[in-house]
Amino acid sequence: MAILKFLLIFVVFPLYCSSADVTDAKNAVCPNDCSCRPDYRQCKNFVSCGGWSNDTSVKVNAYTPAIDFLDLSGSSLSRLLNNAFNRLTKLIILDLSWNAITSLPADAFTGLETLLILDLSENDMMTLTHNLFSGLSALKELYLSNNRIDTLEGNDLFTGLKSLNKLVFSENYITKLKVNFTELSALEELDLSQNLLPNLKTDTFTGLVNLTNLDLSKNKIKTLEGNTFNGLSALKELDLSGNSITKLVSNTFIGLDVLTKLDFTGNTINALDTNAFTGLAKLEHLKLSDKGITKLASGTFTGMDSLKILELSNNKISKLPGNAFFGLNKLEKLDLKDNEIETLVATVFNDLGELKELYLQNNQINIIAQRAFEPFAASLTDLQLQGKKNTLQDYRDNTFYDLISLQRLYVRPFDTWSDVCPSLT
């Protein structure tokens, strides 16, 4: 992992060296096979070793200055010794990434009570020992991406991680979540992307009361049970893109009272229950692009009073009913490009009084009802209707009536940019 990322932590924790610390650092002999870089201004000692053995462990532990950052990345390590770091009582960052570690002893991190960042990514671990992290009470960030972990289970897997803010398990082989998250009450970011999770059950994430970001993208999720996200009262961003979800049922998102961004891009959703989005009163950005939605029912988005961006591009929607977007009176951007829409009825855009951008290119539009665009006549700045699939040959009376804020209008099959013709307003 890049050194720059780790250096940021020291801005938050300024330290001042005593004269004794500086003297110790200048006089100390760096262990063989290691590189030592004291930073007197920050009172930090960076130690990077090309390998880790009994001999190296003894020499590093005997190195007089307190070590703050130990970099063992890319050292071809396959295992760690018991109590390997127990004398490094001032360590803040430990980088064990890009090795070949297959397992860790239960006492691998004993004594690291001041550790803030632990990077175990890019190794070969399949399981995690219970209570492995129990002594890391100060840990803020834990990286375990790109291993071979297939299951997270046990009530004591995360015991002791009461200060953890960020947990990354991306790019593993996780198929089951049988773990107790209640120990992670301070967690704010959880990344489970690019795994093999097939489904999510009710109350899966109970205990994560401070979680703000949850990434579940690029798994194999097919179903979401009602109340799946129960208890995530602080969640602001949820990414479910790149899964295989076919249907959104009622009450799926109950309890997500402060969620602002929800991403379903690249799923195979073909049905949206009328109350599928109940509880998302604070949502501002909803992405439902790329794959199988065929229709929208009137009232589908009822209750989403804060929504500003709605993306529905590259689906198979052929018909938009009247009041399709009822209740979205704060919507500013609506993307419906690359669908199969044929007709825009007069009431289709009712309630969209704040809309600024409307994308309808590459549909099959042949009829636009008079005054269909009237609800956002005063606010719309961008309107795109181009594309060879749209067969609209002429414009009915009042089609573009009174669009006083319009700045860009694309209407011809291959338009890339055109000014609004005054005669159309």
C-alpha positions as CSV (number, residue, x, y, z in Angstrom):
1,M,0.0,0.0,0.0
2,A,1.3,3.4,-0.9
3,I,3.3,5.1,1.8
4,L,1.5,8.4,1.2
5,K,-1.7,7.1,2.5
6,F,-0.2,6.1,5.8
7,L,1.6,9.4,6.2
8,L,-1.8,11.2,6.4
9,I,-2.4,9.8,9.9
10,F,0.4,11.8,11.4
11,V,-1.3,15.1,10.6
12,V,-3.9,14.1,13.1
13,F,-1.4,12.9,15.8
14,P,1.4,15.4,16.1
15,L,4.2,14.5,18.4
16,Y,7.3,16.2,19.8
17,C,10.6,14.5,20.2
18,S,12.6,14.9,23.4
19,S,16.4,15.3,23.1
20,A,16.8,11.7,24.4
21,D,14.6,10.5,21.5
22,V,16.7,12.2,18.9
23,T,19.9,11.0,20.4
24,D,18.6,7.4,20.5
25,A,17.6,7.6,16.9
26,K,20.9,9.0,15.7
27,N,23.0,6.4,17.6
28,A,20.8,3.4,16.9
29,V,22.1,0.7,14.5
30,C,19.5,-0.3,12.0
31,P,18.9,-4.1,11.8
32,N,20.3,-6.0,8.9
33,D,17.9,-6.4,5.9
34,C,16.0,-3.3,7.1
35,S,15.9,0.3,6.2
36,C,15.4,2.9,9.0
37,R,14.3,6.5,8.3
38,P,13.9,8.6,11.5
39,D,11.8,11.8,11.1
40,Y,12.8,14.1,13.9
41,R,10.2,16.7,13.2
42,Q,7.4,14.3,13.6
43,C,9.2,12.1,16.1
44,K,8.5,9.1,13.9
45,N,10.6,6.1,13.0
46,F,9.9,4.3,9.8
47,V,11.4,0.8,9.5
48,S,11.1,-1.3,6.3
49,C,12.4,-4.9,6.3
50,G,12.9,-7.2,3.4
51,G,12.0,-10.3,5.5
52,W,10.9,-11.3,9.0
53,S,12.5,-14.1,10.9
54,N,13.4,-14.9,14.5
55,D,16.7,-13.1,14.0
56,T,15.1,-10.0,12.4
57,S,12.4,-9.9,15.1
58,V,15.0,-9.9,17.8
59,K,17.0,-7.1,16.1
60,V,14.0,-4.9,15.4
61,N,12.7,-5.3,18.9
62,A,16.2,-4.4,20.1
63,Y,16.3,-1.3,17.9
64,T,16.5,1.5,20.5
65,P,14.0,4.2,19.2
66,A,10.3,3.4,19.4
67,I,9.2,2.3,15.9
68,D,6.0,3.9,14.6
69,F,5.7,2.5,11.1
70,L,6.9,-1.0,10.3
71,D,6.7,-1.9,6.6
72,L,7.0,-5.7,5.8
73,S,5.1,-5.5,2.5
74,G,6.4,-7.7,-0.3
75,S,8.7,-9.7,1.9
76,S,7.6,-13.2,0.8
77,L,6.3,-14.0,4.3
78,S,4.3,-17.1,4.6
79,R,3.7,-17.0,8.4
80,L,4.2,-14.9,11.5
81,L,5.8,-16.0,14.7
82,N,4.0,-16.0,18.0
83,N,4.2,-12.6,19.7
84,A,6.3,-11.4,16.7
85,F,5.6,-7.7,17.5
86,N,5.0,-7.8,21.3
87,R,7.8,-5.4,22.1
88,L,6.8,-2.8,19.5
89,T,4.6,-1.0,22.0
90,K,4.5,2.3,20.2
91,L,3.8,1.0,16.7
92,I,1.1,3.0,14.8
93,I,1.1,1.4,11.4
94,L,1.9,-2.2,10.4
95,D,2.0,-3.1,6.7
96,L,2.0,-6.8,5.9
97,S,0.5,-6.6,2.5
98,W,1.7,-8.4,-0.7
99,N,3.1,-11.4,1.1
100,A,2.1,-15.1,1.1
101,I,0.6,-15.4,4.6
102,T,-1.8,-18.3,4.8
103,S,-2.7,-18.1,8.5
104,L,-2.1,-16.1,11.6
105,P,-1.6,-17.3,15.2
106,A,-4.0,-16.0,17.8
107,D,-1.3,-14.0,19.5
108,A,0.2,-12.5,16.3
109,F,-0.6,-9.0,17.3
110,T,-0.2,-9.2,21.1
111,G,1.2,-5.9,22.6
112,L,0.1,-3.6,19.7
113,E,-2.2,-1.5,21.8
114,T,-1.3,1.7,20.0
115,L,-1.7,0.4,16.5
116,L,-4.0,2.5,14.3
117,I,-3.6,0.9,10.8
118,L,-3.1,-2.8,9.9
119,D,-2.8,-3.9,6.3
120,L,-3.1,-7.6,5.6
121,S,-4.3,-7.2,2.0
122,E,-2.8,-9.3,-0.9
123,N,-2.1,-12.4,1.0
124,D,-3.4,-16.0,0.9
125,M,-5.4,-16.4,4.1
126,M,-8.6,-18.5,3.9
127,T,-9.8,-18.1,7.5
128,L,-9.3,-15.8,10.4
129,T,-8.5,-17.0,13.9
130,H,-11.1,-16.2,16.5
131,N,-10.0,-13.3,18.8
132,L,-7.2,-12.6,16.4
133,F,-7.7,-8.8,16.8
134,S,-8.7,-8.8,20.5
135,G,-5.8,-6.7,21.7
136,L,-6.0,-4.0,19.0
137,S,-8.3,-1.7,21.0
138,A,-7.0,1.5,19.2
139,L,-7.1,0.2,15.7
140,K,-8.9,2.5,13.2
141,E,-8.4,0.8,9.8
142,L,-8.1,-2.8,8.9
143,Y,-7.4,-4.0,5.3
144,L,-8.0,-7.6,4.3
145,S,-8.7,-7.3,0.6
146,N,-7.4,-9.8,-2.0
147,N,-7.1,-12.8,0.2
148,R,-8.9,-16.1,-0.2
149,I,-11.3,-15.8,2.7
150,D,-14.6,-17.6,2.0
151,T,-16.6,-17.2,5.2
152,L,-16.9,-14.6,8.0
153,E,-18.3,-16.4,11.1
154,G,-18.2,-16.4,14.9
155,N,-19.3,-14.1,17.7
156,D,-15.7,-13.3,18.6
157,L,-14.1,-12.6,15.2
158,F,-14.1,-8.8,15.8
159,T,-13.8,-8.8,19.6
160,G,-11.8,-5.9,20.8
161,L,-12.1,-3.7,17.7
162,K,-14.1,-1.1,19.6
163,S,-12.4,1.9,17.8
164,L,-12.4,0.5,14.2
165,N,-13.7,3.0,11.6
166,K,-12.9,1.2,8.3
167,L,-12.9,-2.5,7.4
168,V,-12.1,-3.7,3.9
169,F,-12.8,-7.3,2.8
170,S,-13.0,-6.6,-1.0
171,E,-11.9,-9.2,-3.6
172,N,-12.1,-12.3,-1.5
173,Y,-14.4,-15.4,-2.0
174,I,-16.9,-14.7,0.8
175,T,-20.1,-16.6,0.4
176,K,-21.5,-16.4,3.9
177,L,-21.8,-13.8,6.6
178,K,-22.3,-15.6,10.0
179,V,-20.5,-13.0,12.0
180,N,-21.5,-10.8,15.0
181,F,-21.0,-7.2,14.1
182,T,-22.0,-5.8,17.4
183,E,-18.4,-5.3,18.5
184,L,-17.9,-2.8,15.6
185,S,-20.1,-0.1,17.0
186,A,-17.7,2.6,15.8
187,L,-17.4,1.3,12.2
188,E,-18.1,3.9,9.5
189,E,-17.0,2.1,6.3
190,L,-17.5,-1.5,5.4
191,D,-16.3,-2.8,2.0
192,L,-17.5,-6.3,1.0
193,S,-17.3,-5.7,-2.8
194,Q,-16.2,-8.3,-5.3
195,N,-17.0,-11.3,-3.3
196,L,-19.5,-14.2,-3.9
197,L,-22.3,-13.4,-1.5
198,P,-25.5,-15.0,-3.0
199,N,-28.1,-13.3,-0.8
200,L,-28.6,-11.0,2.3
201,K,-30.9,-12.0,5.1
202,T,-32.9,-10.0,7.5
203,D,-30.8,-8.1,10.2
204,T,-27.5,-9.2,8.6
205,F,-25.8,-6.0,9.7
206,T,-27.3,-5.5,13.1
207,G,-25.0,-3.6,15.5
208,L,-23.4,-1.3,12.9
209,V,-25.1,1.7,14.4
210,N,-22.5,4.2,13.1
211,L,-21.9,2.8,9.6
212,T,-22.2,5.5,6.9
213,N,-20.8,3.6,3.8
214,L,-21.6,0.0,2.8
215,D,-20.2,-1.4,-0.5
216,L,-21.7,-4.7,-1.6
217,S,-21.0,-4.2,-5.3
218,K,-20.0,-7.0,-7.7
219,N,-21.2,-10.0,-5.6
220,K,-23.7,-12.6,-6.7
221,I,-26.7,-11.3,-4.7
222,K,-30.0,-12.3,-6.1
223,T,-32.5,-11.4,-3.3
224,L,-32.8,-8.9,-0.6
225,E,-35.2,-9.8,2.2
226,G,-37.4,-7.2,3.8
227,N,-35.5,-5.4,6.7
228,T,-32.2,-6.6,5.3
229,F,-30.6,-3.3,6.4
230,N,-32.4,-3.0,9.7
231,G,-30.3,-1.1,12.3
232,L,-28.2,0.9,9.9
233,S,-29.7,4.1,11.0
234,A,-26.6,6.2,10.1
235,L,-26.0,4.8,6.6
236,K,-25.6,7.4,3.9
237,E,-24.3,5.5,0.9
238,L,-25.2,1.9,-0.2
239,D,-23.6,0.3,-3.3
240,L,-25.3,-2.8,-4.7
241,S,-24.2,-2.4,-8.3
242,G,-23.1,-5.3,-10.4
243,N,-25.2,-8.0,-8.7
244,S,-28.0,-10.2,-9.9
245,I,-30.9,-8.7,-8.1
246,T,-34.2,-9.3,-10.1
247,K,-36.8,-7.7,-7.8
248,L,-37.1,-5.1,-5.1
249,V,-39.7,-6.0,-2.6
250,S,-41.6,-3.7,-0.2
251,N,-39.9,-2.6,3.0
252,T,-36.4,-3.6,1.8
253,F,-35.0,-0.2,2.9
254,I,-36.9,0.4,6.1
255,G,-34.7,2.0,8.7
256,L,-32.4,3.8,6.3
257,D,-33.6,7.2,7.3
258,V,-30.6,9.2,6.3
259,L,-29.5,7.3,3.2
260,T,-28.5,9.8,0.4
261,K,-27.1,7.6,-2.4
262,L,-28.2,4.2,-3.6
263,D,-26.7,2.4,-6.5
264,F,-28.3,-0.6,-8.3
265,T,-26.4,-0.2,-11.6
266,G,-25.9,-3.4,-13.6
267,N,-28.5,-5.6,-11.9
268,T,-31.2,-7.5,-13.6
269,I,-34.2,-5.9,-11.9
270,N,-37.4,-6.3,-13.9
271,A,-39.9,-5.5,-11.2
272,L,-40.3,-2.7,-8.6
273,D,-42.9,-3.1,-5.9
274,T,-45.0,-0.1,-5.3
275,N,-43.5,0.4,-1.9
276,A,-40.0,-0.7,-2.8
277,F,-38.4,2.6,-1.8
278,T,-40.5,3.2,1.4
279,G,-38.4,4.9,4.1
280,L,-35.9,6.7,1.8
281,A,-37.1,10.2,2.5
282,K,-33.6,11.6,2.5
283,L,-32.3,9.9,-0.6
284,E,-30.8,12.3,-3.2
285,H,-29.3,10.0,-5.8
286,L,-30.8,6.8,-7.1
287,K,-29.1,4.7,-9.8
288,L,-31.2,2.0,-11.5
289,S,-29.3,1.9,-14.9
290,D,-28.2,-1.0,-17.0
291,K,-30.4,-4.0,-17.3
292,G,-33.9,-5.2,-17.1
293,I,-36.5,-2.8,-15.8
294,T,-39.5,-3.0,-18.3
295,K,-42.1,-0.8,-16.6
296,L,-42.7,1.8,-14.0
297,A,-45.9,2.0,-12.1
298,S,-47.5,5.3,-11.0
299,G,-46.3,6.1,-7.5
300,T,-43.2,3.9,-7.6
301,F,-41.1,6.7,-6.2
302,T,-43.7,8.1,-3.7
303,G,-42.1,9.3,-0.5
304,M,-38.7,10.1,-2.0
305,D,-39.1,13.8,-1.3
306,S,-35.4,14.7,-1.4
307,L,-34.4,12.9,-4.6
308,K,-32.3,15.1,-7.0
309,I,-30.9,12.6,-9.4
310,L,-32.7,9.6,-10.9
311,E,-30.8,7.3,-13.4
312,L,-32.9,4.8,-15.4
313,S,-30.8,4.6,-18.6
314,N,-30.2,1.4,-20.6
315,N,-33.2,-0.5,-19.4
316,K,-36.2,-1.9,-21.4
317,I,-38.9,0.6,-20.4
318,S,-41.4,1.0,-23.2
319,K,-44.2,2.9,-21.5
320,L,-44.3,5.7,-18.9
321,P,-47.7,6.1,-17.2
322,G,-49.1,9.4,-16.1
323,N,-47.7,10.6,-12.8
324,A,-44.8,8.1,-13.2
325,F,-42.6,10.4,-11.1
326,F,-45.2,11.7,-8.7
327,G,-43.7,13.1,-5.5
328,L,-40.3,13.9,-6.9
329,N,-40.7,17.6,-6.7
330,K,-37.0,18.2,-6.0
331,L,-35.7,16.2,-8.8
332,E,-33.1,18.0,-10.9
333,K,-31.8,15.3,-13.3
334,L,-33.7,12.5,-14.9
335,D,-31.9,10.1,-17.2
336,L,-34.1,7.8,-19.4
337,K,-31.8,7.4,-22.4
338,D,-31.3,4.0,-24.2
339,N,-34.8,2.6,-23.3
340,E,-37.7,1.7,-25.6
341,I,-40.1,4.6,-24.8
342,E,-42.6,5.3,-27.6
343,T,-44.9,7.9,-26.2
344,L,-44.7,10.8,-23.7
345,V,-48.2,11.4,-22.4
346,A,-49.3,14.8,-21.1
347,T,-49.1,13.9,-17.4
348,V,-45.9,11.8,-17.5
349,F,-43.8,14.5,-15.9
350,N,-46.3,15.9,-13.4
351,D,-44.6,17.1,-10.1
352,L,-41.2,17.7,-11.7
353,G,-41.2,21.4,-11.1
354,E,-37.5,21.6,-10.4
355,L,-36.1,19.5,-13.2
356,K,-33.1,20.9,-15.0
357,E,-31.8,18.0,-17.1
358,L,-33.8,15.5,-19.1
359,Y,-32.2,12.8,-21.1
360,L,-34.4,10.8,-23.6
361,Q,-32.0,10.1,-26.4
362,N,-32.0,6.7,-28.1
363,N,-35.5,5.7,-27.3
364,Q,-38.3,5.0,-29.8
365,I,-40.3,8.2,-29.3
366,N,-42.8,9.0,-32.0
367,I,-45.3,11.0,-30.0
368,I,-44.9,13.8,-27.5
369,A,-48.2,15.1,-26.1
370,Q,-48.9,18.8,-26.1
371,R,-47.4,20.6,-23.0
372,A,-45.8,17.3,-21.8
373,F,-42.8,19.5,-20.7
374,E,-44.9,22.2,-19.1
375,P,-44.3,21.1,-15.4
376,F,-40.6,22.1,-15.7
377,A,-41.0,24.9,-18.2
378,A,-39.3,27.5,-16.0
379,S,-36.4,25.3,-14.8
380,L,-35.2,23.0,-17.6
381,T,-31.8,23.8,-19.1
382,D,-30.9,20.6,-21.0
383,L,-33.2,18.5,-23.1
384,Q,-31.9,15.6,-25.2
385,L,-34.1,13.8,-27.7
386,Q,-31.5,12.8,-30.4
387,G,-30.7,9.3,-31.6
388,K,-31.8,7.3,-34.7
389,K,-34.3,5.2,-32.7
390,N,-36.4,8.3,-31.9
391,T,-38.6,8.6,-35.0
392,L,-40.3,11.9,-34.0
393,Q,-40.4,13.8,-37.3
394,D,-42.2,17.0,-36.3
395,Y,-43.3,18.8,-33.2
396,R,-46.9,19.3,-32.1
397,D,-48.1,22.7,-31.1
398,N,-46.7,23.8,-27.8
399,T,-44.2,20.9,-27.6
400,F,-41.5,23.2,-26.4
401,Y,-43.9,25.9,-25.1
402,D,-42.5,28.4,-22.7
403,L,-39.2,26.5,-21.9
404,I,-37.7,29.9,-20.9
405,S,-34.5,28.5,-19.2
406,L,-33.5,26.0,-21.9
407,Q,-29.9,26.3,-23.0
408,R,-29.3,23.1,-24.9
409,L,-31.7,21.2,-27.1
410,Y,-30.7,18.0,-29.0
411,V,-33.3,16.7,-31.4
412,R,-31.8,15.4,-34.7
413,P,-30.6,11.8,-35.0
414,F,-26.9,12.6,-34.6
415,D,-27.0,16.0,-32.9
416,T,-24.0,16.6,-30.6
417,W,-24.9,20.2,-29.7
418,S,-27.4,22.8,-30.9
419,D,-28.7,26.1,-29.6
420,V,-32.3,26.4,-29.0
421,C,-34.1,27.9,-32.0
422,P,-36.1,30.9,-30.9
423,S,-39.0,29.8,-33.1
424,L,-39.6,26.8,-30.9
425,T,-40.3,28.7,-27.7
